[in-house]
Amino acid sequence: MNETEKQKVERLNESFKLFTQQPTHTSQLSQMKVIHLSEAESTVTFELTLDSKHMLNYRGGLHGGLIATIIDDCTSWTFIGINNRTEHVSIDLSVSYVSAAKEGDTIWIVCKSKSVGRTLLFAEASLHLKTADGKRGKLLAFGKHTKFSVEARL
Protein backbone atom coordinates (compact mmCIF):
# COMPACT_ATOMS: atom_id res chain seq x y z
CA MET A 1 0.00 0.00 0.00
CA ASN A 2 1.37 3.40 -0.97
CA GLU A 3 1.42 6.11 1.66
CA THR A 4 -0.58 9.24 0.98
CA GLU A 5 1.11 12.60 1.45
CA LYS A 6 -0.96 13.10 4.63
CA GLN A 7 0.23 9.76 5.99
CA LYS A 8 3.82 10.71 5.19
CA VAL A 9 3.41 14.00 7.08
CA GLU A 10 2.07 12.08 10.09
CA ARG A 11 4.90 9.52 9.91
CA LEU A 12 7.54 12.25 9.60
CA ASN A 13 6.12 14.15 12.56
CA GLU A 14 6.10 11.00 14.71
CA SER A 15 9.67 10.11 13.70
CA PHE A 16 10.90 13.68 14.13
CA LYS A 17 9.37 13.86 17.62
CA LEU A 18 11.26 10.72 18.66
CA PHE A 19 14.46 12.02 17.06
CA THR A 20 14.31 15.37 18.90
CA GLN A 21 13.72 13.70 22.28
CA GLN A 22 17.30 12.44 22.19
CA PRO A 23 19.77 14.43 24.34
CA THR A 24 21.50 16.02 21.34
CA HIS A 25 21.53 19.35 19.53
CA THR A 26 18.21 18.44 17.90
CA SER A 27 16.34 18.69 21.19
CA GLN A 28 16.14 22.44 20.49
CA LEU A 29 13.87 21.62 17.55
CA SER A 30 11.39 19.48 19.49
CA GLN A 31 8.51 21.89 18.75
CA MET A 32 9.09 21.83 15.00
CA LYS A 33 6.55 20.00 12.87
CA VAL A 34 5.91 19.11 9.25
CA ILE A 35 2.98 21.12 7.91
CA HIS A 36 3.10 20.22 4.21
CA LEU A 37 4.62 17.60 1.93
CA SER A 38 4.35 17.53 -1.84
CA GLU A 39 5.84 14.58 -3.69
CA ALA A 40 5.02 16.24 -7.02
CA GLU A 41 7.15 19.28 -6.09
CA SER A 42 9.66 17.28 -3.96
CA THR A 43 9.11 19.69 -1.07
CA VAL A 44 8.54 19.46 2.65
CA THR A 45 7.57 22.50 4.74
CA PHE A 46 8.24 22.66 8.46
CA GLU A 47 6.99 25.15 11.06
CA LEU A 48 8.70 26.30 14.25
CA THR A 49 7.76 28.98 16.78
CA LEU A 50 10.76 30.59 18.44
CA ASP A 51 9.84 30.36 22.09
CA SER A 52 12.98 29.23 23.78
CA LYS A 53 15.90 31.30 25.01
CA HIS A 54 18.42 28.68 23.85
CA MET A 55 17.38 29.37 20.24
CA LEU A 56 18.45 33.01 20.42
CA ASN A 57 21.72 34.87 20.19
CA TYR A 58 22.78 37.55 22.68
CA ARG A 59 20.82 40.19 20.73
CA GLY A 60 17.56 38.22 20.97
CA GLY A 61 17.54 36.98 17.38
CA LEU A 62 17.47 33.45 16.01
CA HIS A 63 21.02 32.11 16.38
CA GLY A 64 22.91 31.60 13.10
CA GLY A 65 24.28 28.26 14.24
CA LEU A 66 20.76 27.06 14.91
CA ILE A 67 19.70 28.23 11.44
CA ALA A 68 22.44 26.01 9.99
CA THR A 69 21.23 23.12 12.18
CA ILE A 70 17.65 23.68 11.02
CA ILE A 71 18.71 23.58 7.36
CA ASP A 72 20.82 20.47 7.99
CA ASP A 73 18.08 18.58 9.82
CA CYS A 74 15.13 19.68 7.68
CA THR A 75 16.79 18.87 4.35
CA SER A 76 17.81 15.50 5.78
CA TRP A 77 14.21 14.80 6.78
CA THR A 78 13.13 15.88 3.32
CA PHE A 79 15.23 13.09 1.81
CA ILE A 80 13.56 10.67 4.20
CA GLY A 81 10.04 11.88 3.48
CA ILE A 82 10.26 12.44 -0.27
CA ASN A 83 12.92 9.98 -1.39
CA ASN A 84 12.83 7.28 1.31
CA ARG A 85 16.59 7.70 1.75
CA THR A 86 17.39 7.24 5.42
CA GLU A 87 21.15 6.71 5.65
CA HIS A 88 23.23 9.73 4.61
CA VAL A 89 25.95 12.03 5.89
CA SER A 90 26.67 15.67 5.08
CA ILE A 91 29.52 16.53 2.76
CA ASP A 92 28.67 20.19 2.16
CA LEU A 93 26.35 22.71 3.79
CA SER A 94 26.18 26.39 2.89
CA VAL A 95 23.98 29.00 4.53
CA SER A 96 23.28 32.62 3.62
CA TYR A 97 21.74 34.84 6.28
CA VAL A 98 19.36 37.53 5.03
CA SER A 99 17.25 38.85 7.91
CA ALA A 100 16.51 38.28 11.61
CA ALA A 101 13.74 36.54 13.56
CA LYS A 102 13.01 37.02 17.24
CA GLU A 103 11.40 35.18 20.13
CA GLY A 104 7.72 34.59 19.46
CA ASP A 105 8.08 34.61 15.68
CA THR A 106 6.87 31.57 13.76
CA ILE A 107 9.06 30.50 10.88
CA TRP A 108 8.51 28.21 7.94
CA ILE A 109 11.33 26.09 6.59
CA VAL A 110 10.70 25.13 2.96
CA CYS A 111 12.95 22.31 1.73
CA LYS A 112 13.26 20.92 -1.76
CA SER A 113 14.94 17.69 -2.78
CA LYS A 114 16.71 18.84 -5.94
CA SER A 115 18.50 15.73 -7.13
CA VAL A 116 18.94 12.23 -5.77
CA GLY A 117 21.50 9.94 -7.31
CA ARG A 118 22.91 6.62 -6.22
CA THR A 119 25.56 8.23 -4.00
CA LEU A 120 24.84 11.98 -3.80
CA LEU A 121 21.75 13.83 -2.59
CA PHE A 122 21.17 17.57 -3.15
CA ALA A 123 18.65 19.82 -1.41
CA GLU A 124 17.85 23.49 -0.90
CA ALA A 125 16.06 25.18 1.97
CA SER A 126 14.73 28.62 2.78
CA LEU A 127 13.54 30.02 6.10
CA HIS A 128 10.73 32.58 6.11
CA LEU A 129 8.69 34.40 8.70
CA LYS A 130 5.10 33.23 8.81
CA THR A 131 2.82 36.24 8.33
CA ALA A 132 -0.14 37.08 10.57
CA ASP A 133 -2.49 35.89 7.81
CA GLY A 134 -0.72 32.52 7.56
CA LYS A 135 1.38 33.10 4.46
CA ARG A 136 5.06 32.86 3.65
CA GLY A 137 6.68 36.14 4.64
CA LYS A 138 10.12 37.73 4.72
CA LEU A 139 13.12 35.59 3.77
CA LEU A 140 15.39 34.96 6.76
CA ALA A 141 18.02 32.60 5.34
CA PHE A 142 18.60 30.05 2.62
CA GLY A 143 20.97 27.17 2.16
CA LYS A 144 22.16 24.26 0.07
CA HIS A 145 22.95 20.82 1.41
CA THR A 146 24.84 17.97 -0.26
CA LYS A 147 24.83 14.54 1.32
CA PHE A 148 26.52 11.23 0.63
CA SER A 149 24.22 8.22 0.67
CA VAL A 150 25.66 5.63 3.02
CA GLU A 151 23.09 3.20 1.57
CA ALA A 152 25.16 3.18 -1.61
CA ARG A 153 27.98 1.51 0.32
CA LEU A 154 25.82 -1.05 2.10
N, C-alpha and C positions, 0 to 999 in steps of 0.2 A: 504494500500500500504506500503510495506517495504521500508525503507530508504536504499539507497546504501551507501557504505563507503564514497564516495565523498560527498554525501548529508549530511552525519553525520559530516564530517570535516567542511563543510560550516556552518551547524547549530551550531556546537561547537564554531567556530570562531566568529559568530555573537553574541552568548550568552556570550562568554568570553569578547568580546569588551564592551558589556553593563555592565558586572560585574565589569570590571576594571575602568570604568568611575565613579564609586562610590568613595566618598572621604574617602577611607580606605587604609589600607596597600597594597591592591592589585593594586592600581593605579600605582605603580612602575612597574607593569608587563603589562602595556597597549600595549606595542609593541610586546608582545609575540603572537605567532599564532600556530595553529595546522598545521603540514605539512604532517602527515601521520596517518592513523587509520587502524588497521587490526583487524577485529572481530575474524578471525581464530586464530590469535596469542594473542588476548586480549591485544593489545598494542596501545598506542597513543604516537606520537612523536610531541614535541613542539619545536619551534625555537625562540631564543631571542638574539638580538644583544645588547651588553652592551655599551650603549651610554649615560648614564646618571650618573652624579656625585653621586646622592643619592643611587646608586646601589653599590658603592665602599666603601671599608674600608679606613682607613687613609694611608695605604700603596699603594693604587691604585688598589687593587684586589677586586674581587667580594666578597661582605660581607657575612660572614658565616650565619648570621641571615636571609639574603635574600635567601640564598641557601635552608635553612630549609623551608621558606615560599614558594619557588618555588616547592619543593617536596610536601609540604602539598597541595597547590592549584592544581598542575598538576595531582597528583594521585586522588584527589577528582573529577576533571573533567574527568579523565579516567573512574571512576565509572559511571559518567553521560553518557559519550559517548558510552562505551562498554556495560554496564549493565543496563542502564536506571534507575539507582538508584540515586535519586536527594536529598533525605533528610538523611543526616548523619553527625555525629560529631566525632571528633578525640578522640581516647582513648590512642593511643600510636604513637609516631613518633620518629624514630631514624635516625641520619645522621652521616655518616663518611666522613671526608674531606680528599681528596687525593692530589689534586694539585690546582694551582691558575689559575684564568682567569683575564684578565685586560680589561680596557675600549677599545672598538672597536672589541673585540673578539665576535664571534657568537657562541652560545652554543646550543646544542641539549639536550632536556630532554626526555628521553625514559622511559615511564611508562608502567607497566604491571599489569593488574588486575589478582592477583594470585588465589584468592578464594573468592566467594561471597555466604554467607549463608543467612539465614533468618534475623539474627541479626548482624552478624559481616562481615566486608569487609576487605580484605587484599590486599595490593599492594606493589610493589617495583618500585623504580625509580633510574635512573643513569643520571648524567650530564656529557656531553662530549664536548670538543671543536669541532667545525666544521672545517674540514681541508680546505685548499685552493682549493682542487679539489672536494669539496662537499661531503666528506665522514665523518664518525664518527671517531673522533680523540681521543686524550688523555682523560682519565677518570679524572674528576674533583672531583666528590662526588657521593655517593650513599646513598640510604635510604630505610627504610621500614615504612609503614604507616598502622595502624589498625584503623578502624572506626566502630562505632556503628550505625546501621541503625535505624533512628528515625521512618521510615516507619513501622517498625515491631511493634511499639507501637501504631500506629494510627488505 
